[in-house]
Amino acid sequence: MDIKTASALRRLRLVSAPEAVSFLILLVCSVLKRTTDFNAVPVMGAVHGVLFVLYVIFWADAWNRAKWPFRTAALYFVLSVLPTGGFFAERMLKREAEDAVIATRARSEGVVQA
């Protein structure tokens, strides 16, 4: 994995958890808006919107650079629209990055021929 691909995956991983947290907080704010006088939906909506747009931009960049199959790219996109999906995406991306590091080290040490 080259440095640009690793950077793209890292950016996507770093924005996935905050995007999931902002989605959950937005859901809580929506319930509070309907049940109390507390209305933080405009603020949290904007925060979540920015994080979601960043996620989609970083997702498209990672898909392009990592050459994911359509199924993998679709999975990461679906995880972005689920309330806790960003946490799963972050975990999967972390595992993918660790596997790439292990494969690179194995190639450099001559353990595998790839």
Disulfide bonds with the S-S distance in Angstrom:
none
